Amino acid sequence: MFPDTIEIPGEQDTPNVLFDNINKKYEISGRSFPADADGFYQPLLQWLDDYKKSKPETETVFEVRMEYFNTASAKMILDIFFKLEDIAETGNEVKIQWYFLEEDEDMLEAGEDYQSLLKIPFKMIEMEE
């Protein structure tokens, strides 16, 4: 049995994380440039593996609201998206919502890059500052 919820408050170099199976809220936000990206993200990837095995919700909406992330974090975020694709392949509906500030072209481009690599619905959502 895996924990129903992972909640990690964001810090200077790590994002806020909420994977809440009880309230059906799956979100990562903030800034991500931890010294050990693999160490930070591995528990999240494991949680998603366990979520997949536990009969996931018929619909999973994963929200991403990043301000900044480094290259190591970018790869780990892609790994999260690939795990979500795996969940979708089991017949569950999975959607990614990528939020970006209207002035933040880097986040827009990052979202577009991810979107081009994935086979699951990926919605770009522009926010006003």
N, C-alpha and C positions, 0 to 999 in steps of 0.2 A: 504494500500500500504506500503510495507516495503522498507527500503533504498536499493538502488542498490548495495551499497558498504559499507563494514565495513573495515576500515584500522586502525590498532593499532600498532604504532611503538613499537618495543621491548625495554624493559628496563632491568635492572640488573636481575630482578626476573620474568619477564613476556616475553612471546614470541612475535615475529612479527606475525601479523595476517593480511591477505588480503583475504577477500571474496568479489570478484569483479564480479558482474553479468554482467556488461557492457563488460568487456574485457575477460570474461570467465576464470578468474584466481582465484583459491581457494587454499590458502597455509597457513601453520602455520610453523614457524621455530624459532630456537634459544633455549633459556632456559626457563623452566617454573617451578617455585616454589613460586607462589604468596602466601601471607599470607592468602588470601581468594580465594582459587581456584574456589569455587562455584560462588562467586560473579564475578570473572573475566570471567568465561566460560559461565555463563547463557545467556548473550546477544548473544553469538555465537550460542548456542543451539536454542535460539528463532529465530535467523535469519534463521537457517536451516529449522526450522518448517515453517516459512513464505515463504522461498524459495520453499519448497515442495508444498505449497498451491498455489503458483503463476505460476504453469506450468513450472517446471524447464527445463533446456536445455536437449536435447535428450542425450547428453553425458556430464557428470561432472567428471573432473579429479581433485582429491584432493591430493595435494602434502604436505608431512610432511618431514621437514628437522630439526629434533630436535638434539641438542647437549646434553641436559640433561633435565629430568623432574622428579619431586618427585611423591610419591604415590598418593597424592590427584589429581595432574595433570593427572596421568596415567588413573585414573577413568574417569575424564572429557574428555580426548581424546577418550577413549572407548565410552563414550556417544555420542561424535561427530560421531564416526564411525557407531554407531547404528542408528543415524539420517540419515546418508548416506545410510544405508541399507534400511531404510524406504522409501527413495526417489527411490531407485532401485526397490522396490516392486511396485511402481506405473507405471513401464514399462520404466523407464529411465535408460540409461546405466550409471553406476557409477564405477569409478576406483580409487583406492588409490595407490599412489606411495610413498613408504617409502624409503627415502634416508638415508644412514648411511656411515660414514667414514670407510675405510677398516680396520683400527686398532680398531674400537669401537665395541667390542663384545657385550657390554651391549645394545647398540642401535639395533644391529642385532637381538639379542635375544628378545628384546621388540617387534620389528616388527614381528618376527616369532610368538610370543605369540598372538599378535593382529590378525595376518593372520589366525591362527588356530580357532579363535572365530567368524570369519566373513564369510558370504556367498557371498561376492562380490569380484571381481577381486582385488587382492592385490599384487603389484609388488615390490619386493625388489631391490633397486638400490644402488650398491656399488660405492662410490666416492673415488677418490684418495685424499690424504691430500694436 
